[in-house]
């Protein structure tokens, strides 16, 4: 188990039943980076990965 799994598990436990829009998630990520600029690169990588999940080019 990675250290980050604890945060993911807490997120799922506390908010797993909620439905949110991607626009809401994007705004929360922007706010997080504004408050924690040292995490800009990892958040950017996560957002890019999520945005490209369905890209056929990545499957090759």
PDB file of N, CA, C and O in Angstrom:
ATOM      1  N   UNK A   1       0.846  -1.177   0.000  1.00  0.00           N
ATOM      2  CA  UNK A   1       0.000   0.000   0.000  1.00  0.00           C
ATOM      3  C   UNK A   1       0.888   1.236   0.000  1.00  0.00           C
ATOM      4  O   UNK A   1       1.822   1.346   0.795  1.00  0.00           O
ATOM      5  N   UNK A   2       0.587   2.152  -0.892  1.00  0.00           N
ATOM      6  CA  UNK A   2       1.292   3.419  -0.925  1.00  0.00           C
ATOM      7  C   UNK A   2       0.728   4.342   0.139  1.00  0.00           C
ATOM      8  O   UNK A   2      -0.422   4.191   0.553  1.00  0.00           O
ATOM      9  N   UNK A   3       1.533   5.296   0.583  1.00  0.00           N
ATOM     10  CA  UNK A   3       1.085   6.279   1.561  1.00  0.00           C
ATOM     11  C   UNK A   3      -0.161   7.008   1.068  1.00  0.00           C
ATOM     12  O   UNK A   3      -1.071   7.295   1.846  1.00  0.00           O
ATOM     13  N   UNK A   4      -0.194   7.306  -0.240  1.00  0.00           N
ATOM     14  CA  UNK A   4      -1.328   8.050  -0.798  1.00  0.00           C
ATOM     15  C   UNK A   4      -2.615   7.245  -0.778  1.00  0.00           C
ATOM     16  O   UNK A   4      -3.700   7.821  -0.861  1.00  0.00           O
ATOM     17  N   UNK A   5      -2.520   5.933  -0.670  1.00  0.00           N
ATOM     18  CA  UNK A   5      -3.734   5.115  -0.629  1.00  0.00           C
ATOM     19  C   UNK A   5      -4.621   5.488   0.544  1.00  0.00           C
ATOM     20  O   UNK A   5      -5.844   5.371   0.455  1.00  0.00           O
ATOM     21  N   UNK A   6      -4.030   5.933   1.634  1.00  0.00           N
ATOM     22  CA  UNK A   6      -4.837   6.329   2.791  1.00  0.00           C
ATOM     23  C   UNK A   6      -5.739   7.510   2.452  1.00  0.00           C
ATOM     24  O   UNK A   6      -6.906   7.542   2.843  1.00  0.00           O
ATOM     25  N   UNK A   7      -5.198   8.470   1.729  1.00  0.00           N
ATOM     26  CA  UNK A   7      -6.003   9.612   1.310  1.00  0.00           C
ATOM     27  C   UNK A   7      -7.085   9.219   0.333  1.00  0.00           C
ATOM     28  O   UNK A   7      -8.209   9.716   0.401  1.00  0.00           O
ATOM     29  N   UNK A   8      -6.744   8.323  -0.578  1.00  0.00           N
ATOM     30  CA  UNK A   8      -7.727   7.833  -1.546  1.00  0.00           C
ATOM     31  C   UNK A   8      -8.830   7.073  -0.828  1.00  0.00           C
ATOM     32  O   UNK A   8     -10.008   7.233  -1.150  1.00  0.00           O
ATOM     33  N   UNK A   9      -8.457   6.251   0.140  1.00  0.00           N
ATOM     34  CA  UNK A   9      -9.456   5.509   0.907  1.00  0.00           C
ATOM     35  C   UNK A   9     -10.355   6.457   1.706  1.00  0.00           C
ATOM     36  O   UNK A   9     -11.562   6.237   1.796  1.00  0.00           O
ATOM     37  N   UNK A  10      -9.774   7.502   2.281  1.00  0.00           N
ATOM     38  CA  UNK A  10     -10.587   8.469   3.021  1.00  0.00           C
ATOM     39  C   UNK A  10     -11.550   9.190   2.084  1.00  0.00           C
ATOM     40  O   UNK A  10     -12.718   9.388   2.419  1.00  0.00           O
ATOM     41  N   UNK A  11     -11.062   9.579   0.915  1.00  0.00           N
ATOM     42  CA  UNK A  11     -11.919  10.223  -0.076  1.00  0.00           C
ATOM     43  C   UNK A  11     -13.093   9.326  -0.442  1.00  0.00           C
ATOM     44  O   UNK A  11     -14.240   9.771  -0.475  1.00  0.00           O
ATOM     45  N   UNK A  12     -12.799   8.071  -0.712  1.00  0.00           N
ATOM     46  CA  UNK A  12     -13.863   7.128  -1.082  1.00  0.00           C
ATOM     47  C   UNK A  12     -14.855   6.930   0.063  1.00  0.00           C
ATOM     48  O   UNK A  12     -16.065   6.876  -0.155  1.00  0.00           O
ATOM     49  N   UNK A  13     -14.333   6.824   1.276  1.00  0.00           N
ATOM     50  CA  UNK A  13     -15.205   6.606   2.441  1.00  0.00           C
ATOM     51  C   UNK A  13     -16.106   7.815   2.694  1.00  0.00           C
ATOM     52  O   UNK A  13     -17.306   7.664   2.925  1.00  0.00           O
ATOM     53  N   UNK A  14     -15.529   9.002   2.648  1.00  0.00           N
ATOM     54  CA  UNK A  14     -16.280  10.214   2.992  1.00  0.00           C
ATOM     55  C   UNK A  14     -17.175  10.706   1.863  1.00  0.00           C
ATOM     56  O   UNK A  14     -18.261  11.228   2.117  1.00  0.00           O
ATOM     57  N   UNK A  15     -16.723  10.541   0.598  1.00  0.00           N
ATOM     58  CA  UNK A  15     -17.442  11.182  -0.502  1.00  0.00           C
ATOM     59  C   UNK A  15     -17.771  10.225  -1.630  1.00  0.00           C
ATOM     60  O   UNK A  15     -18.186  10.652  -2.707  1.00  0.00           O
ATOM     61  N   UNK A  16     -17.589   8.938  -1.393  1.00  0.00           N
ATOM     62  CA  UNK A  16     -17.757   7.942  -2.446  1.00  0.00           C
ATOM     63  C   UNK A  16     -19.146   7.855  -3.045  1.00  0.00           C
ATOM     64  O   UNK A  16     -19.298   7.385  -4.172  1.00  0.00           O
ATOM     65  N   UNK A  17     -20.150   8.291  -2.330  1.00  0.00           N
ATOM     66  CA  UNK A  17     -21.525   8.237  -2.838  1.00  0.00           C
ATOM     67  C   UNK A  17     -21.922   9.487  -3.624  1.00  0.00           C
ATOM     68  O   UNK A  17     -22.971   9.516  -4.268  1.00  0.00           O
ATOM     69  N   UNK A  18     -21.073  10.522  -3.566  1.00  0.00           N
ATOM     70  CA  UNK A  18     -21.395  11.791  -4.228  1.00  0.00           C
ATOM     71  C   UNK A  18     -21.122  11.714  -5.729  1.00  0.00           C
ATOM     72  O   UNK A  18     -20.277  10.945  -6.187  1.00  0.00           O
ATOM     73  N   UNK A  19     -21.848  12.516  -6.467  1.00  0.00           N
ATOM     74  CA  UNK A  19     -21.576  12.702  -7.883  1.00  0.00           C
ATOM     75  C   UNK A  19     -21.132  14.141  -8.074  1.00  0.00           C
ATOM     76  O   UNK A  19     -21.781  15.070  -7.592  1.00  0.00           O
ATOM     77  N   UNK A  20     -20.026  14.321  -8.778  1.00  0.00           N
ATOM     78  CA  UNK A  20     -19.506  15.662  -9.030  1.00  0.00           C
ATOM     79  C   UNK A  20     -19.200  15.800 -10.512  1.00  0.00           C
ATOM     80  O   UNK A  20     -18.971  14.814 -11.212  1.00  0.00           O
ATOM     81  N   UNK A  21     -19.201  17.031 -10.971  1.00  0.00           N
ATOM     82  CA  UNK A  21     -18.850  17.285 -12.370  1.00  0.00           C
ATOM     83  C   UNK A  21     -17.335  17.402 -12.492  1.00  0.00           C
ATOM     84  O   UNK A  21     -16.634  17.658 -11.513  1.00  0.00           O
ATOM     85  N   UNK A  22     -16.855  17.211 -13.693  1.00  0.00           N
ATOM     86  CA  UNK A  22     -15.431  17.408 -13.935  1.00  0.00           C
ATOM     87  C   UNK A  22     -15.056  18.872 -13.797  1.00  0.00           C
ATOM     88  O   UNK A  22     -13.923  19.189 -13.436  1.00  0.00           O
ATOM     89  N   UNK A  23     -15.991  19.766 -14.079  1.00  0.00           N
ATOM     90  CA  UNK A  23     -15.737  21.193 -13.873  1.00  0.00           C
ATOM     91  C   UNK A  23     -15.510  21.477 -12.390  1.00  0.00           C
ATOM     92  O   UNK A  23     -14.631  22.265 -12.041  1.00  0.00           O
ATOM     93  N   UNK A  24     -16.285  20.850 -11.521  1.00  0.00           N
ATOM     94  CA  UNK A  24     -16.103  21.017 -10.076  1.00  0.00           C
ATOM     95  C   UNK A  24     -14.737  20.477  -9.660  1.00  0.00           C
ATOM     96  O   UNK A  24     -14.011  21.127  -8.907  1.00  0.00           O
ATOM     97  N   UNK A  25     -14.390  19.298 -10.148  1.00  0.00           N
ATOM     98  CA  UNK A  25     -13.098  18.703  -9.813  1.00  0.00           C
ATOM     99  C   UNK A  25     -11.954  19.594 -10.286  1.00  0.00           C
ATOM    100  O   UNK A  25     -10.986  19.801  -9.554  1.00  0.00           O
ATOM    101  N   UNK A  26     -12.059  20.120 -11.503  1.00  0.00           N
ATOM    102  CA  UNK A  26     -11.023  21.005 -12.031  1.00  0.00           C
ATOM    103  C   UNK A  26     -10.856  22.235 -11.130  1.00  0.00           C
ATOM    104  O   UNK A  26      -9.733  22.657 -10.856  1.00  0.00           O
ATOM    105  N   UNK A  27     -11.957  22.798 -10.680  1.00  0.00           N
ATOM    106  CA  UNK A  27     -11.885  23.969  -9.796  1.00  0.00           C
ATOM    107  C   UNK A  27     -11.228  23.619  -8.469  1.00  0.00           C
ATOM    108  O   UNK A  27     -10.441  24.406  -7.944  1.00  0.00           O
ATOM    109  N   UNK A  28     -11.538  22.457  -7.924  1.00  0.00           N
ATOM    110  CA  UNK A  28     -10.920  22.037  -6.664  1.00  0.00           C
ATOM    111  C   UNK A  28      -9.419  21.827  -6.844  1.00  0.00           C
ATOM    112  O   UNK A  28      -8.637  22.176  -5.960  1.00  0.00           O
ATOM    113  N   UNK A  29      -9.011  21.262  -7.976  1.00  0.00           N
ATOM    114  CA  UNK A  29      -7.588  21.068  -8.246  1.00  0.00           C
ATOM    115  C   UNK A  29      -6.874  22.413  -8.379  1.00  0.00           C
ATOM    116  O   UNK A  29      -5.759  22.579  -7.884  1.00  0.00           O
ATOM    117  N   UNK A  30      -7.514  23.365  -9.046  1.00  0.00           N
ATOM    118  CA  UNK A  30      -6.922  24.708  -9.161  1.00  0.00           C
ATOM    119  C   UNK A  30      -6.746  25.347  -7.779  1.00  0.00           C
ATOM    120  O   UNK A  30      -5.700  25.921  -7.479  1.00  0.00           O
ATOM    121  N   UNK A  31      -7.771  25.239  -6.955  1.00  0.00           N
ATOM    122  CA  UNK A  31      -7.706  25.803  -5.605  1.00  0.00           C
ATOM    123  C   UNK A  31      -6.594  25.139  -4.806  1.00  0.00           C
ATOM    124  O   UNK A  31      -5.837  25.815  -4.108  1.00  0.00           O
ATOM    125  N   UNK A  32      -6.494  23.814  -4.906  1.00  0.00           N
ATOM    126  CA  UNK A  32      -5.450  23.081  -4.188  1.00  0.00           C
ATOM    127  C   UNK A  32      -4.071  23.567  -4.610  1.00  0.00           C
ATOM    128  O   UNK A  32      -3.212  23.807  -3.762  1.00  0.00           O
ATOM    129  N   UNK A  33      -3.852  23.715  -5.916  1.00  0.00           N
ATOM    130  CA  UNK A  33      -2.542  24.165  -6.406  1.00  0.00           C
ATOM    131  C   UNK A  33      -2.273  25.607  -5.978  1.00  0.00           C
ATOM    132  O   UNK A  33      -1.136  25.953  -5.658  1.00  0.00           O
ATOM    133  N   UNK A  34      -3.306  26.453  -5.969  1.00  0.00           N
ATOM    134  CA  UNK A  34      -3.127  27.823  -5.490  1.00  0.00           C
ATOM    135  C   UNK A  34      -2.642  27.841  -4.040  1.00  0.00           C
ATOM    136  O   UNK A  34      -1.794  28.652  -3.667  1.00  0.00           O
ATOM    137  N   UNK A  35      -3.189  26.940  -3.235  1.00  0.00           N
ATOM    138  CA  UNK A  35      -2.819  26.860  -1.823  1.00  0.00           C
ATOM    139  C   UNK A  35      -1.526  26.088  -1.589  1.00  0.00           C
ATOM    140  O   UNK A  35      -0.855  26.286  -0.576  1.00  0.00           O
ATOM    141  N   UNK A  36      -1.176  25.208  -2.525  1.00  0.00           N
ATOM    142  CA  UNK A  36      -0.013  24.322  -2.392  1.00  0.00           C
ATOM    143  C   UNK A  36       0.768  24.286  -3.708  1.00  0.00           C
ATOM    144  O   UNK A  36       0.773  23.260  -4.388  1.00  0.00           O
ATOM    145  N   UNK A  37       1.418  25.377  -4.071  1.00  0.00           N
ATOM    146  CA  UNK A  37       2.072  25.448  -5.379  1.00  0.00           C
ATOM    147  C   UNK A  37       3.155  24.394  -5.597  1.00  0.00           C
ATOM    148  O   UNK A  37       3.494  24.087  -6.740  1.00  0.00           O
ATOM    149  N   UNK A  38       3.693  23.846  -4.534  1.00  0.00           N
ATOM    150  CA  UNK A  38       4.719  22.804  -4.684  1.00  0.00           C
ATOM    151  C   UNK A  38       4.156  21.522  -5.297  1.00  0.00           C
ATOM    152  O   UNK A  38       4.921  20.661  -5.733  1.00  0.00           O
ATOM    153  N   UNK A  39       2.837  21.387  -5.336  1.00  0.00           N
ATOM    154  CA  UNK A  39       2.195  20.204  -5.922  1.00  0.00           C
ATOM    155  C   UNK A  39       1.684  20.457  -7.340  1.00  0.00           C
ATOM    156  O   UNK A  39       0.920  19.652  -7.873  1.00  0.00           O
ATOM    157  N   UNK A  40       2.094  21.556  -7.952  1.00  0.00           N
ATOM    158  CA  UNK A  40       1.610  21.885  -9.286  1.00  0.00           C
ATOM    159  C   UNK A  40       1.917  20.782 -10.300  1.00  0.00           C
ATOM    160  O   UNK A  40       1.038  20.401 -11.073  1.00  0.00           O
ATOM    161  N   UNK A  41       3.136  20.268 -10.310  1.00  0.00           N
ATOM    162  CA  UNK A  41       3.507  19.242 -11.296  1.00  0.00           C
ATOM    163  C   UNK A  41       2.724  17.950 -11.112  1.00  0.00           C
ATOM    164  O   UNK A  41       2.171  17.447 -12.090  1.00  0.00           O
ATOM    165  N   UNK A  42       2.646  17.382  -9.898  1.00  0.00           N
ATOM    166  CA  UNK A  42       1.859  16.150  -9.755  1.00  0.00           C
ATOM    167  C   UNK A  42       0.378  16.325 -10.084  1.00  0.00           C
ATOM    168  O   UNK A  42      -0.235  15.430 -10.667  1.00  0.00           O
ATOM    169  N   UNK A  43      -0.203  17.470  -9.715  1.00  0.00           N
ATOM    170  CA  UNK A  43      -1.609  17.712 -10.021  1.00  0.00           C
ATOM    171  C   UNK A  43      -1.790  17.836 -11.527  1.00  0.00           C
ATOM    172  O   UNK A  43      -2.760  17.318 -12.081  1.00  0.00           O
ATOM    173  N   UNK A  44      -0.868  18.516 -12.187  1.00  0.00           N
ATOM    174  CA  UNK A  44      -0.923  18.647 -13.644  1.00  0.00           C
ATOM    175  C   UNK A  44      -0.836  17.279 -14.312  1.00  0.00           C
ATOM    176  O   UNK A  44      -1.567  17.000 -15.262  1.00  0.00           O
ATOM    177  N   UNK A  45       0.051  16.434 -13.818  1.00  0.00           N
ATOM    178  CA  UNK A  45       0.184  15.082 -14.376  1.00  0.00           C
ATOM    179  C   UNK A  45      -1.079  14.260 -14.174  1.00  0.00           C
ATOM    180  O   UNK A  45      -1.511  13.552 -15.083  1.00  0.00           O
ATOM    181  N   UNK A  46      -1.672  14.350 -12.990  1.00  0.00           N
ATOM    182  CA  UNK A  46      -2.918  13.640 -12.718  1.00  0.00           C
ATOM    183  C   UNK A  46      -4.024  14.137 -13.633  1.00  0.00           C
ATOM    184  O   UNK A  46      -4.744  13.332 -14.224  1.00  0.00           O
ATOM    185  N   UNK A  47      -4.171  15.445 -13.759  1.00  0.00           N
ATOM    186  CA  UNK A  47      -5.222  16.011 -14.606  1.00  0.00           C
ATOM    187  C   UNK A  47      -5.033  15.596 -16.060  1.00  0.00           C
ATOM    188  O   UNK A  47      -6.001  15.259 -16.741  1.00  0.00           O
ATOM    189  N   UNK A  48      -3.799  15.620 -16.537  1.00  0.00           N
ATOM    190  CA  UNK A  48      -3.523  15.212 -17.916  1.00  0.00           C
ATOM    191  C   UNK A  48      -3.826  13.737 -18.108  1.00  0.00           C
ATOM    192  O   UNK A  48      -4.400  13.350 -19.126  1.00  0.00           O
ATOM    193  N   UNK A  49      -3.449  12.913 -17.148  1.00  0.00           N
ATOM    194  CA  UNK A  49      -3.712  11.472 -17.232  1.00  0.00           C
ATOM    195  C   UNK A  49      -5.216  11.220 -17.270  1.00  0.00           C
ATOM    196  O   UNK A  49      -5.694  10.428 -18.082  1.00  0.00           O
ATOM    197  N   UNK A  50      -5.965  11.892 -16.392  1.00  0.00           N
ATOM    198  CA  UNK A  50      -7.419  11.720 -16.387  1.00  0.00           C
ATOM    199  C   UNK A  50      -8.044  12.188 -17.694  1.00  0.00           C
ATOM    200  O   UNK A  50      -8.961  11.552 -18.214  1.00  0.00           O
ATOM    201  N   UNK A  51      -7.546  13.297 -18.220  1.00  0.00           N
ATOM    202  CA  UNK A  51      -8.093  13.844 -19.463  1.00  0.00           C
ATOM    203  C   UNK A  51      -7.869  12.913 -20.648  1.00  0.00           C
ATOM    204  O   UNK A  51      -8.672  12.891 -21.581  1.00  0.00           O
ATOM    205  N   UNK A  52      -6.789  12.151 -20.615  1.00  0.00           N
ATOM    206  CA  UNK A  52      -6.405  11.318 -21.765  1.00  0.00           C
ATOM    207  C   UNK A  52      -6.713   9.840 -21.600  1.00  0.00           C
ATOM    208  O   UNK A  52      -6.244   9.031 -22.400  1.00  0.00           O
ATOM    209  N   UNK A  53      -7.477   9.465 -20.599  1.00  0.00           N
ATOM    210  CA  UNK A  53      -7.755   8.046 -20.337  1.00  0.00           C
ATOM    211  C   UNK A  53      -8.297   7.297 -21.548  1.00  0.00           C
ATOM    212  O   UNK A  53      -7.968   6.128 -21.748  1.00  0.00           O
ATOM    213  N   UNK A  54      -9.105   7.941 -22.340  1.00  0.00           N
ATOM    214  CA  UNK A  54      -9.739   7.273 -23.482  1.00  0.00           C
ATOM    215  C   UNK A  54      -8.975   7.437 -24.777  1.00  0.00           C
ATOM    216  O   UNK A  54      -9.438   6.966 -25.815  1.00  0.00           O
ATOM    217  N   UNK A  55      -7.832   8.084 -24.758  1.00  0.00           N
ATOM    218  CA  UNK A  55      -7.048   8.267 -25.990  1.00  0.00           C
ATOM    219  C   UNK A  55      -6.564   6.920 -26.520  1.00  0.00           C
ATOM    220  O   UNK A  55      -5.907   6.163 -25.805  1.00  0.00           O
ATOM    221  N   UNK A  56      -6.887   6.633 -27.751  1.00  0.00           N
ATOM    222  CA  UNK A  56      -6.463   5.379 -28.367  1.00  0.00           C
ATOM    223  C   UNK A  56      -4.959   5.347 -28.572  1.00  0.00           C
ATOM    224  O   UNK A  56      -4.360   4.273 -28.521  1.00  0.00           O
ATOM    225  N   UNK A  57      -4.333   6.490 -28.803  1.00  0.00           N
ATOM    226  CA  UNK A  57      -2.887   6.558 -29.039  1.00  0.00           C
ATOM    227  C   UNK A  57      -2.098   6.052 -27.838  1.00  0.00           C
ATOM    228  O   UNK A  57      -1.021   5.482 -28.011  1.00  0.00           O
ATOM    229  N   UNK A  58      -2.609   6.248 -26.626  1.00  0.00           N
ATOM    230  CA  UNK A  58      -1.889   5.821 -25.417  1.00  0.00           C
ATOM    231  C   UNK A  58      -1.905   4.319 -25.252  1.00  0.00           C
ATOM    232  O   UNK A  58      -1.081   3.782 -24.512  1.00  0.00           O
ATOM    233  N   UNK A  59      -2.808   3.624 -25.908  1.00  0.00           N
ATOM    234  CA  UNK A  59      -2.928   2.168 -25.768  1.00  0.00           C
ATOM    235  C   UNK A  59      -1.894   1.417 -26.591  1.00  0.00           C
ATOM    236  O   UNK A  59      -1.708   0.216 -26.396  1.00  0.00           O
ATOM    237  N   UNK A  60      -1.225   2.096 -27.501  1.00  0.00           N
ATOM    238  CA  UNK A  60      -0.283   1.421 -28.379  1.00  0.00           C
ATOM    239  C   UNK A  60       1.033   1.159 -27.717  1.00  0.00           C
ATOM    240  O   UNK A  60       1.934   0.593 -28.336  1.00  0.00           O
TER     241      UNK A  60
END
